[in-house]
Amino acid sequence: MPRAEVAVHPTDGGPKHEFYLMCDDLDAVCAQLAERGAELTGVVTEERWGRVTAVRLASGSELPLYQPLHPVAHSLD
Protein backbone atom coordinates (compact mmCIF):
# COMPACT_ATOMS: atom_id res chain seq x y z
CA MET A 1 0.00 0.00 0.00
CA PRO A 2 1.17 3.54 -0.65
CA ARG A 3 1.53 5.96 2.22
CA ALA A 4 -1.76 7.16 3.66
CA GLU A 5 -3.13 9.72 6.10
CA VAL A 6 -6.08 9.89 8.42
CA ALA A 7 -7.75 13.20 9.22
CA VAL A 8 -10.29 13.87 11.94
CA HIS A 9 -12.31 17.08 11.82
CA PRO A 10 -15.13 18.48 13.96
CA THR A 11 -18.60 18.57 12.45
CA ASP A 12 -21.71 20.65 13.06
CA GLY A 13 -23.95 17.60 12.71
CA GLY A 14 -23.76 13.96 13.66
CA PRO A 15 -20.79 11.69 12.99
CA LYS A 16 -19.76 11.43 9.35
CA HIS A 17 -17.20 9.19 7.68
CA GLU A 18 -15.60 9.81 4.32
CA PHE A 19 -12.90 7.90 2.42
CA TYR A 20 -10.80 9.68 -0.21
CA LEU A 21 -7.97 8.39 -2.39
CA MET A 22 -5.13 10.92 -2.41
CA CYS A 23 -2.97 11.62 -5.46
CA ASP A 24 -0.14 13.98 -6.36
CA ASP A 25 -1.56 14.95 -9.77
CA LEU A 26 -5.35 14.78 -9.98
CA ASP A 27 -5.47 15.78 -13.66
CA ALA A 28 -3.14 12.93 -14.64
CA VAL A 29 -5.11 10.40 -12.58
CA CYS A 30 -8.39 11.56 -14.14
CA ALA A 31 -6.91 11.24 -17.63
CA GLN A 32 -5.67 7.70 -16.90
CA LEU A 33 -9.05 6.67 -15.49
CA ALA A 34 -10.92 8.16 -18.47
CA GLU A 35 -8.61 6.31 -20.90
CA ARG A 36 -9.58 3.08 -19.14
CA GLY A 37 -13.30 3.82 -19.43
CA ALA A 38 -13.96 4.97 -15.87
CA GLU A 39 -16.75 7.48 -15.31
CA LEU A 40 -15.75 10.62 -13.45
CA THR A 41 -18.80 11.95 -11.66
CA GLY A 42 -18.10 15.64 -11.97
CA VAL A 43 -15.61 18.34 -12.75
CA VAL A 44 -12.64 18.91 -10.50
CA THR A 45 -13.57 21.39 -7.79
CA GLU A 46 -11.13 23.64 -5.97
CA GLU A 47 -11.56 23.58 -2.21
CA ARG A 48 -9.38 25.55 0.20
CA TRP A 49 -7.73 22.27 1.27
CA GLY A 50 -7.40 20.54 -2.11
CA ARG A 51 -8.71 19.63 -5.54
CA VAL A 52 -11.51 17.05 -5.57
CA THR A 53 -13.53 14.89 -7.94
CA ALA A 54 -14.91 11.35 -7.80
CA VAL A 55 -15.05 8.19 -9.88
CA ARG A 56 -18.19 6.06 -10.18
CA LEU A 57 -17.82 2.52 -8.87
CA ALA A 58 -19.57 -0.54 -10.33
CA SER A 59 -22.05 -0.37 -7.43
CA GLY A 60 -23.10 3.11 -8.57
CA SER A 61 -21.57 4.83 -5.55
CA GLU A 62 -18.79 7.39 -5.82
CA LEU A 63 -15.20 7.21 -4.59
CA PRO A 64 -13.71 10.69 -4.08
CA LEU A 65 -10.25 11.49 -5.45
CA TYR A 66 -8.28 14.26 -3.81
CA GLN A 67 -5.10 16.22 -4.49
CA PRO A 68 -4.11 18.02 -1.28
CA LEU A 69 -3.02 21.65 -1.45
CA HIS A 70 -1.50 21.54 2.03
CA PRO A 71 1.61 19.82 3.39
CA VAL A 72 0.99 16.12 3.93
CA ALA A 73 2.55 14.05 6.70
CA HIS A 74 4.49 11.73 4.38
CA SER A 75 6.30 14.71 2.83
CA LEU A 76 7.44 16.17 6.16
CA ASP A 77 10.42 13.81 6.61
PDB file as gemmi writes it, atoms N, CA and C in Angstrom:
CRYST1    1.000    1.000    1.000  90.00  90.00  90.00 P 1                      
ATOM      1  N   MET A   1       0.840  -1.181   0.000  1.00  0.00           N  
ATOM      2  CA  MET A   1       0.000   0.000   0.000  1.00  0.00           C  
ATOM      3  C   MET A   1       0.885   1.243   0.000  1.00  0.00           C  
ATOM      4  N   PRO A   2       0.449   2.264  -0.719  1.00  0.00           N  
ATOM      5  CA  PRO A   2       1.171   3.542  -0.653  1.00  0.00           C  
ATOM      6  C   PRO A   2       0.943   4.195   0.703  1.00  0.00           C  
ATOM      7  N   ARG A   3       1.718   5.209   0.987  1.00  0.00           N  
ATOM      8  CA  ARG A   3       1.534   5.956   2.225  1.00  0.00           C  
ATOM      9  C   ARG A   3       0.121   6.506   2.286  1.00  0.00           C  
ATOM     10  N   ALA A   4      -0.402   6.674   3.486  1.00  0.00           N  
ATOM     11  CA  ALA A   4      -1.765   7.160   3.664  1.00  0.00           C  
ATOM     12  C   ALA A   4      -1.826   8.081   4.870  1.00  0.00           C  
ATOM     13  N   GLU A   5      -2.896   8.836   4.964  1.00  0.00           N  
ATOM     14  CA  GLU A   5      -3.128   9.721   6.099  1.00  0.00           C  
ATOM     15  C   GLU A   5      -4.548   9.536   6.594  1.00  0.00           C  
ATOM     16  N   VAL A   6      -4.746   9.851   7.834  1.00  0.00           N  
ATOM     17  CA  VAL A   6      -6.084   9.887   8.417  1.00  0.00           C  
ATOM     18  C   VAL A   6      -6.276  11.294   8.969  1.00  0.00           C  
ATOM     19  N   ALA A   7      -7.441  11.866   8.710  1.00  0.00           N  
ATOM     20  CA  ALA A   7      -7.748  13.201   9.222  1.00  0.00           C  
ATOM     21  C   ALA A   7      -9.053  13.123  10.004  1.00  0.00           C  
ATOM     22  N   VAL A   8      -9.093  13.817  11.118  1.00  0.00           N  
ATOM     23  CA  VAL A   8     -10.293  13.873  11.943  1.00  0.00           C  
ATOM     24  C   VAL A   8     -10.643  15.349  12.119  1.00  0.00           C  
ATOM     25  N   HIS A   9     -11.880  15.691  11.770  1.00  0.00           N  
ATOM     26  CA  HIS A   9     -12.309  17.084  11.823  1.00  0.00           C  
ATOM     27  C   HIS A   9     -13.624  17.184  12.589  1.00  0.00           C  
ATOM     28  N   PRO A  10     -13.846  18.287  13.285  1.00  0.00           N  
ATOM     29  CA  PRO A  10     -15.134  18.480  13.961  1.00  0.00           C  
ATOM     30  C   PRO A  10     -16.242  18.680  12.930  1.00  0.00           C  
ATOM     31  N   THR A  11     -17.459  18.411  13.329  1.00  0.00           N  
ATOM     32  CA  THR A  11     -18.602  18.571  12.446  1.00  0.00           C  
ATOM     33  C   THR A  11     -19.729  19.269  13.187  1.00  0.00           C  
ATOM     34  N   ASP A  12     -20.563  19.977  12.456  1.00  0.00           N  
ATOM     35  CA  ASP A  12     -21.713  20.646  13.057  1.00  0.00           C  
ATOM     36  C   ASP A  12     -22.854  19.667  13.309  1.00  0.00           C  
ATOM     37  N   GLY A  13     -22.884  18.580  12.583  1.00  0.00           N  
ATOM     38  CA  GLY A  13     -23.953  17.598  12.708  1.00  0.00           C  
ATOM     39  C   GLY A  13     -23.468  16.341  13.409  1.00  0.00           C  
ATOM     40  N   GLY A  14     -24.133  15.242  13.092  1.00  0.00           N  
ATOM     41  CA  GLY A  14     -23.756  13.955  13.659  1.00  0.00           C  
ATOM     42  C   GLY A  14     -22.470  13.430  13.043  1.00  0.00           C  
ATOM     43  N   PRO A  15     -22.017  12.281  13.528  1.00  0.00           N  
ATOM     44  CA  PRO A  15     -20.787  11.692  12.992  1.00  0.00           C  
ATOM     45  C   PRO A  15     -20.902  11.447  11.487  1.00  0.00           C  
ATOM     46  N   LYS A  16     -19.797  11.628  10.796  1.00  0.00           N  
ATOM     47  CA  LYS A  16     -19.759  11.434   9.353  1.00  0.00           C  
ATOM     48  C   LYS A  16     -18.410  10.829   8.987  1.00  0.00           C  
ATOM     49  N   HIS A  17     -18.427   9.836   8.123  1.00  0.00           N  
ATOM     50  CA  HIS A  17     -17.202   9.188   7.679  1.00  0.00           C  
ATOM     51  C   HIS A  17     -17.065   9.362   6.175  1.00  0.00           C  
ATOM     52  N   GLU A  18     -15.875   9.680   5.743  1.00  0.00           N  
ATOM     53  CA  GLU A  18     -15.597   9.806   4.321  1.00  0.00           C  
ATOM     54  C   GLU A  18     -14.256   9.151   4.030  1.00  0.00           C  
ATOM     55  N   PHE A  19     -14.135   8.560   2.849  1.00  0.00           N  
ATOM     56  CA  PHE A  19     -12.900   7.904   2.419  1.00  0.00           C  
ATOM     57  C   PHE A  19     -12.495   8.503   1.083  1.00  0.00           C  
ATOM     58  N   TYR A  20     -11.318   9.066   1.011  1.00  0.00           N  
ATOM     59  CA  TYR A  20     -10.801   9.681  -0.214  1.00  0.00           C  
ATOM     60  C   TYR A  20      -9.503   8.978  -0.598  1.00  0.00           C  
ATOM     61  N   LEU A  21      -9.271   8.813  -1.899  1.00  0.00           N  
ATOM     62  CA  LEU A  21      -7.967   8.390  -2.385  1.00  0.00           C  
ATOM     63  C   LEU A  21      -7.181   9.641  -2.732  1.00  0.00           C  
ATOM     64  N   MET A  22      -5.974   9.763  -2.166  1.00  0.00           N  
ATOM     65  CA  MET A  22      -5.125  10.924  -2.414  1.00  0.00           C  
ATOM     66  C   MET A  22      -4.221  10.667  -3.609  1.00  0.00           C  
ATOM     67  N   CYS A  23      -3.906  11.729  -4.342  1.00  0.00           N  
ATOM     68  CA  CYS A  23      -2.975  11.625  -5.455  1.00  0.00           C  
ATOM     69  C   CYS A  23      -2.161  12.911  -5.548  1.00  0.00           C  
ATOM     70  N   ASP A  24      -1.007  12.808  -6.197  1.00  0.00           N  
ATOM     71  CA  ASP A  24      -0.140  13.975  -6.359  1.00  0.00           C  
ATOM     72  C   ASP A  24      -0.553  14.842  -7.539  1.00  0.00           C  
ATOM     73  N   ASP A  25      -1.178  14.232  -8.560  1.00  0.00           N  
ATOM     74  CA  ASP A  25      -1.562  14.951  -9.772  1.00  0.00           C  
ATOM     75  C   ASP A  25      -2.954  14.486 -10.191  1.00  0.00           C  
ATOM     76  N   LEU A  26      -3.966  15.186  -9.737  1.00  0.00           N  
ATOM     77  CA  LEU A  26      -5.351  14.776  -9.980  1.00  0.00           C  
ATOM     78  C   LEU A  26      -5.691  14.769 -11.471  1.00  0.00           C  
ATOM     79  N   ASP A  27      -5.179  15.727 -12.220  1.00  0.00           N  
ATOM     80  CA  ASP A  27      -5.473  15.781 -13.657  1.00  0.00           C  
ATOM     81  C   ASP A  27      -4.934  14.538 -14.367  1.00  0.00           C  
ATOM     82  N   ALA A  28      -3.732  14.117 -14.026  1.00  0.00           N  
ATOM     83  CA  ALA A  28      -3.138  12.930 -14.643  1.00  0.00           C  
ATOM     84  C   ALA A  28      -3.924  11.677 -14.273  1.00  0.00           C  
ATOM     85  N   VAL A  29      -4.329  11.553 -13.014  1.00  0.00           N  
ATOM     86  CA  VAL A  29      -5.110  10.397 -12.575  1.00  0.00           C  
ATOM     87  C   VAL A  29      -6.448  10.361 -13.299  1.00  0.00           C  
ATOM     88  N   CYS A  30      -7.106  11.498 -13.430  1.00  0.00           N  
ATOM     89  CA  CYS A  30      -8.394  11.562 -14.137  1.00  0.00           C  
ATOM     90  C   CYS A  30      -8.230  11.153 -15.595  1.00  0.00           C  
ATOM     91  N   ALA A  31      -7.161  11.600 -16.238  1.00  0.00           N  
ATOM     92  CA  ALA A  31      -6.914  11.241 -17.631  1.00  0.00           C  
ATOM     93  C   ALA A  31      -6.693   9.739 -17.768  1.00  0.00           C  
ATOM     94  N   GLN A  32      -5.919   9.147 -16.860  1.00  0.00           N  
ATOM     95  CA  GLN A  32      -5.675   7.703 -16.901  1.00  0.00           C  
ATOM     96  C   GLN A  32      -6.966   6.921 -16.694  1.00  0.00           C  
ATOM     97  N   LEU A  33      -7.780   7.351 -15.746  1.00  0.00           N  
ATOM     98  CA  LEU A  33      -9.049   6.670 -15.495  1.00  0.00           C  
ATOM     99  C   LEU A  33      -9.981   6.777 -16.694  1.00  0.00           C  
ATOM    100  N   ALA A  34     -10.056   7.960 -17.301  1.00  0.00           N  
ATOM    101  CA  ALA A  34     -10.917   8.160 -18.471  1.00  0.00           C  
ATOM    102  C   ALA A  34     -10.465   7.283 -19.636  1.00  0.00           C  
ATOM    103  N   GLU A  35      -9.152   7.167 -19.838  1.00  0.00           N  
ATOM    104  CA  GLU A  35      -8.611   6.306 -20.895  1.00  0.00           C  
ATOM    105  C   GLU A  35      -9.027   4.854 -20.703  1.00  0.00           C  
ATOM    106  N   ARG A  36      -9.218   4.457 -19.458  1.00  0.00           N  
ATOM    107  CA  ARG A  36      -9.585   3.076 -19.142  1.00  0.00           C  
ATOM    108  C   ARG A  36     -11.092   2.885 -19.049  1.00  0.00           C  
ATOM    109  N   GLY A  37     -11.851   3.928 -19.384  1.00  0.00           N  
ATOM    110  CA  GLY A  37     -13.302   3.820 -19.425  1.00  0.00           C  
ATOM    111  C   GLY A  37     -14.020   4.122 -18.128  1.00  0.00           C  
ATOM    112  N   ALA A  38     -13.314   4.638 -17.139  1.00  0.00           N  
ATOM    113  CA  ALA A  38     -13.962   4.971 -15.869  1.00  0.00           C  
ATOM    114  C   ALA A  38     -14.805   6.234 -16.043  1.00  0.00           C  
ATOM    115  N   GLU A  39     -15.877   6.312 -15.279  1.00  0.00           N  
ATOM    116  CA  GLU A  39     -16.751   7.483 -15.313  1.00  0.00           C  
ATOM    117  C   GLU A  39     -16.413   8.409 -14.157  1.00  0.00           C  
ATOM    118  N   LEU A  40     -15.960   9.604 -14.481  1.00  0.00           N  
ATOM    119  CA  LEU A  40     -15.749  10.618 -13.452  1.00  0.00           C  
ATOM    120  C   LEU A  40     -17.088  11.293 -13.223  1.00  0.00           C  
ATOM    121  N   THR A  41     -17.446  11.504 -11.976  1.00  0.00           N  
ATOM    122  CA  THR A  41     -18.804  11.952 -11.659  1.00  0.00           C  
ATOM    123  C   THR A  41     -18.990  13.458 -11.659  1.00  0.00           C  
ATOM    124  N   GLY A  42     -17.962  14.191 -11.922  1.00  0.00           N  
ATOM    125  CA  GLY A  42     -18.098  15.642 -11.966  1.00  0.00           C  
ATOM    126  C   GLY A  42     -16.783  16.295 -12.311  1.00  0.00           C  
ATOM    127  N   VAL A  43     -16.828  17.591 -12.472  1.00  0.00           N  
ATOM    128  CA  VAL A  43     -15.605  18.345 -12.748  1.00  0.00           C  
ATOM    129  C   VAL A  43     -14.772  18.418 -11.474  1.00  0.00           C  
ATOM    130  N   VAL A  44     -13.514  18.713 -11.654  1.00  0.00           N  
ATOM    131  CA  VAL A  44     -12.637  18.909 -10.496  1.00  0.00           C  
ATOM    132  C   VAL A  44     -13.023  20.224  -9.834  1.00  0.00           C  
ATOM    133  N   THR A  45     -13.265  20.174  -8.540  1.00  0.00           N  
ATOM    134  CA  THR A  45     -13.567  21.395  -7.793  1.00  0.00           C  
ATOM    135  C   THR A  45     -12.362  21.795  -6.961  1.00  0.00           C  
ATOM    136  N   GLU A  46     -12.234  23.084  -6.766  1.00  0.00           N  
ATOM    137  CA  GLU A  46     -11.133  23.641  -5.975  1.00  0.00           C  
ATOM    138  C   GLU A  46     -11.670  23.994  -4.592  1.00  0.00           C  
ATOM    139  N   GLU A  47     -11.219  23.274  -3.596  1.00  0.00           N  
ATOM    140  CA  GLU A  47     -11.562  23.579  -2.206  1.00  0.00           C  
ATOM    141  C   GLU A  47     -10.360  24.268  -1.580  1.00  0.00           C  
ATOM    142  N   ARG A  48     -10.529  24.873  -0.425  1.00  0.00           N  
ATOM    143  CA  ARG A  48      -9.385  25.549   0.198  1.00  0.00           C  
ATOM    144  C   ARG A  48      -8.301  24.563   0.619  1.00  0.00           C  
ATOM    145  N   TRP A  49      -8.655  23.303   0.803  1.00  0.00           N  
ATOM    146  CA  TRP A  49      -7.730  22.270   1.274  1.00  0.00           C  
ATOM    147  C   TRP A  49      -7.248  21.331   0.176  1.00  0.00           C  
ATOM    148  N   GLY A  50      -7.858  21.410  -1.034  1.00  0.00           N  
ATOM    149  CA  GLY A  50      -7.403  20.535  -2.106  1.00  0.00           C  
ATOM    150  C   GLY A  50      -8.328  20.539  -3.304  1.00  0.00           C  
ATOM    151  N   ARG A  51      -7.937  19.799  -4.313  1.00  0.00           N  
ATOM    152  CA  ARG A  51      -8.708  19.634  -5.543  1.00  0.00           C  
ATOM    153  C   ARG A  51      -9.413  18.287  -5.452  1.00  0.00           C  
ATOM    154  N   VAL A  52     -10.697  18.231  -5.820  1.00  0.00           N  
ATOM    155  CA  VAL A  52     -11.511  17.047  -5.566  1.00  0.00           C  
ATOM    156  C   VAL A  52     -12.383  16.704  -6.771  1.00  0.00           C  
ATOM    157  N   THR A  53     -12.537  15.424  -7.027  1.00  0.00           N  
ATOM    158  CA  THR A  53     -13.533  14.889  -7.944  1.00  0.00           C  
ATOM    159  C   THR A  53     -13.869  13.492  -7.435  1.00  0.00           C  
ATOM    160  N   ALA A  54     -14.580  12.711  -8.220  1.00  0.00           N  
ATOM    161  CA  ALA A  54     -14.913  11.351  -7.804  1.00  0.00           C  
ATOM    162  C   ALA A  54     -15.059  10.474  -9.037  1.00  0.00           C  
ATOM    163  N   VAL A  55     -14.877   9.187  -8.830  1.00  0.00           N  
ATOM    164  CA  VAL A  55     -15.053   8.188  -9.881  1.00  0.00           C  
ATOM    165  C   VAL A  55     -16.222   7.300  -9.483  1.00  0.00           C  
ATOM    166  N   ARG A  56     -17.043   6.927 -10.454  1.00  0.00           N  
ATOM    167  CA  ARG A  56     -18.188   6.061 -10.182  1.00  0.00           C  
ATOM    168  C   ARG A  56     -17.717   4.624 -10.099  1.00  0.00           C  
ATOM    169  N   LEU A  57     -18.133   3.927  -9.046  1.00  0.00           N  
ATOM    170  CA  LEU A  57     -17.818   2.516  -8.867  1.00  0.00           C  
ATOM    171  C   LEU A  57     -18.889   1.657  -9.526  1.00  0.00           C  
ATOM    172  N   ALA A  58     -18.610   0.380  -9.708  1.00  0.00           N  
ATOM    173  CA  ALA A  58     -19.566  -0.545 -10.335  1.00  0.00           C  
ATOM    174  C   ALA A  58     -20.883  -0.594  -9.566  1.00  0.00           C  
ATOM    175  N   SER A  59     -20.842  -0.351  -8.273  1.00  0.00           N  
ATOM    176  CA  SER A  59     -22.048  -0.370  -7.434  1.00  0.00           C  
ATOM    177  C   SER A  59     -22.932   0.850  -7.669  1.00  0.00           C  
ATOM    178  N   GLY A  60     -22.387   1.862  -8.359  1.00  0.00           N  
ATOM    179  CA  GLY A  60     -23.101   3.109  -8.568  1.00  0.00           C  
ATOM    180  C   GLY A  60     -22.702   4.192  -7.587  1.00  0.00           C  
ATOM    181  N   SER A  61     -22.015   3.825  -6.522  1.00  0.00           N  
ATOM    182  CA  SER A  61     -21.572   4.829  -5.555  1.00  0.00           C  
ATOM    183  C   SER A  61     -20.334   5.552  -6.095  1.00  0.00           C  
ATOM    184  N   GLU A  62     -19.928   6.584  -5.403  1.00  0.00           N  
ATOM    185  CA  GLU A  62     -18.789   7.386  -5.821  1.00  0.00           C  
ATOM    186  C   GLU A  62     -17.629   7.229  -4.849  1.00  0.00           C  
ATOM    187  N   LEU A  63     -16.415   7.239  -5.397  1.00  0.00           N  
ATOM    188  CA  LEU A  63     -15.199   7.213  -4.593  1.00  0.00           C  
ATOM    189  C   LEU A  63     -14.457   8.517  -4.866  1.00  0.00           C  
ATOM    190  N   PRO A  64     -14.375   9.401  -3.869  1.00  0.00           N  
ATOM    191  CA  PRO A  64     -13.709  10.692  -4.077  1.00  0.00           C  
ATOM    192  C   PRO A  64     -12.198  10.547  -4.304  1.00  0.00           C  
ATOM    193  N   LEU A  65     -11.676  11.374  -5.172  1.00  0.00           N  
ATOM    194  CA  LEU A  65     -10.249  11.491  -5.448  1.00  0.00           C  
ATOM    195  C   LEU A  65      -9.834  12.897  -5.050  1.00  0.00           C  
ATOM    196  N   TYR A  66      -8.648  13.014  -4.480  1.00  0.00           N  
ATOM    197  CA  TYR A  66      -8.281  14.260  -3.807  1.00  0.00           C  
ATOM    198  C   TYR A  66      -6.801  14.542  -3.980  1.00  0.00           C  
ATOM    199  N   GLN A  67      -6.480  15.747  -4.426  1.00  0.00           N  
ATOM    200  CA  GLN A  67      -5.099  16.225  -4.488  1.00  0.00           C  
ATOM    201  C   GLN A  67      -4.950  17.306  -3.433  1.00  0.00           C  
ATOM    202  N   PRO A  68      -4.232  17.024  -2.349  1.00  0.00           N  
ATOM    203  CA  PRO A  68      -4.113  18.019  -1.285  1.00  0.00           C  
ATOM    204  C   PRO A  68      -3.325  19.251  -1.730  1.00  0.00           C  
ATOM    205  N   LEU A  69      -3.734  20.387  -1.196  1.00  0.00           N  
ATOM    206  CA  LEU A  69      -3.023  21.646  -1.446  1.00  0.00           C  
ATOM    207  C   LEU A  69      -2.319  22.124  -0.179  1.00  0.00           C  
ATOM    208  N   HIS A  70      -2.159  21.246   0.768  1.00  0.00           N  
ATOM    209  CA  HIS A  70      -1.503  21.542   2.031  1.00  0.00           C  
ATOM    210  C   HIS A  70      -0.377  20.544   2.230  1.00  0.00           C  
ATOM    211  N   PRO A  71       0.574  20.818   3.123  1.00  0.00           N  
ATOM    212  CA  PRO A  71       1.609  19.824   3.394  1.00  0.00           C  
ATOM    213  C   PRO A  71       0.974  18.536   3.920  1.00  0.00           C  
ATOM    214  N   VAL A  72       1.490  17.413   3.457  1.00  0.00           N  
ATOM    215  CA  VAL A  72       0.987  16.125   3.925  1.00  0.00           C  
ATOM    216  C   VAL A  72       2.062  15.471   4.780  1.00  0.00           C  
ATOM    217  N   ALA A  73       1.626  14.641   5.712  1.00  0.00           N  
ATOM    218  CA  ALA A  73       2.552  14.047   6.696  1.00  0.00           C  
ATOM    219  C   ALA A  73       3.693  13.280   6.046  1.00  0.00           C  
ATOM    220  N   HIS A  74       3.425  12.545   4.976  1.00  0.00           N  
ATOM    221  CA  HIS A  74       4.490  11.732   4.379  1.00  0.00           C  
ATOM    222  C   HIS A  74       5.531  12.567   3.639  1.00  0.00           C  
ATOM    223  N   SER A  75       5.285  13.874   3.473  1.00  0.00           N  
ATOM    224  CA  SER A  75       6.304  14.714   2.832  1.00  0.00           C  
ATOM    225  C   SER A  75       7.047  15.581   3.844  1.00  0.00           C  
ATOM    226  N   LEU A  76       6.811  15.356   5.120  1.00  0.00           N  
ATOM    227  CA  LEU A  76       7.435  16.169   6.165  1.00  0.00           C  
ATOM    228  C   LEU A  76       8.650  15.499   6.792  1.00  0.00           C  
ATOM    229  N   ASP A  77       9.289  14.575   6.062  1.00  0.00           N  
ATOM    230  CA  ASP A  77      10.422  13.814   6.606  1.00  0.00           C  
ATOM    231  C   ASP A  77      11.464  14.716   7.173  1.00  0.00           C  
TER     232      ASP A  77                                                      
END                                                                             
